[in-house]
């Protein structure tokens, strides 16, 4: 399945550049500027697309259409809603779909904030079951669940599960399926095509790609489920600012260029790490030797920009990070500037003290490989 991700005869690059743009109007910009409005002129009954700034904004509309065209090209009846952050988007699905007495299945190896979500769900009387991503282990705890939450590739371990298989099993049991698509991006994986009900992501990461925007989104195909998500957004007010939404839409135009460059460089870095004399336990779904490669190659168009590996000790990992010259020691991932961190410094992830999550940016791949290998050599002294 890996390739250009063409759908309906239009390639990903073309789709990304054109996504969400309104019909051209003479003397108007191709992408209209951000609309700053708390309220709109509204004589008479409150009808029309824009009534109040917490509920609707034209700048959101363009961005939501753009994301929908990437997440579900050619699919009718799909809706996208944007949020102030990835966690706002995640929360909107989880808390709008579940009630006291329901059961939800979460990955035990997912994003580090999920344990906080679990604690809150349990406080509301919702049963939380967990299982690891690898081996489709969530299948074993699906019976009676209302919602299955999938994160593939998982963050930070980069395990992959079979979305189509899990979605079919969940549907047979009457459960909704949400997939965290942050790491893959819609150019790397399209969960709705694989059978999911929701594709959820942090647009903070590679979607916008410059490390300067907090954003999240939910794309879904079930009208009732998405109406509940929209209602949750209204209740909590977790909305993006118009400038953030406009910057995000502007950034999507270069998504295919960034993703292809970063994916190719990530593979080059992963191969160099794999060939290093020490066994670093390198993980990257695009490596043919990776345990996730078989399933990833069947459902992903591109494999992501994140590579993980483990150094023997915390001290060695810290020396490695300090020796890097082209890679910033920072959290998050997906930006055009490469970043890396010792993930264990935060707690909450079941990783070794020397575990490194490396986000490969848009620098020259040869320079990145040389920098990483030089830092490995320096840190070993």
URNOR-V39251 format. One line per field, one symbol per residue. ss: DSSP state (~ for helix, > for strand, _ for the rest). phi: phi as a letter, one per 20 degrees, with the letter a starting at -180 (. if undefined). A space follows every 50 residues. Layout:
ss->???
phi->???
This chain:
ss->______>__>_~~~~~~~____________________>___________ _>_____~~~~~~~~~~~~~~_______>>>>>__~~~~~~~~~~~~___ __>>>>>______~~~~~~~~~~___>>>>>__~~~~~~~~_____>>>> >___________~~~~~~~~~~___>>>>>__________~~~~___>>> >>_____________>>>>>__~~~~~~~~~~~~~~_____~~~~~~~~~ ~~__~~~~~~~~~~~~~~~~~~~~________>_________~~~~~~~_ _____>>>>>___~~~~~~~~~~____>>_________>>>>~~~~____ ____>>>>>_____~~~~~~~~~~~~~~~__
phi->.frfmfblmdfffffffegmffffcgmdfgdgffedbebcgbfmffdofc cbfedbbgffgffffffffefbfmeemecccdcfaffffgffffeeddcg nfccddffdegfeggffgfffffendfddcbfffmlffgfcegnfebddd cbffddfmecdeffffffffffdndfcddfdfffmfedacgffeofecdc beffefgemcmccdabbcdbdegfffffffffgffemedffffffffffg ffgdgfffffffffffffffffffefgeedlfcageffefgefgfgfecd ebdnddccacefcfffffffffefddcfebemanefefcbbefffemnde cfgefddddeedffgfffgffffffffffef
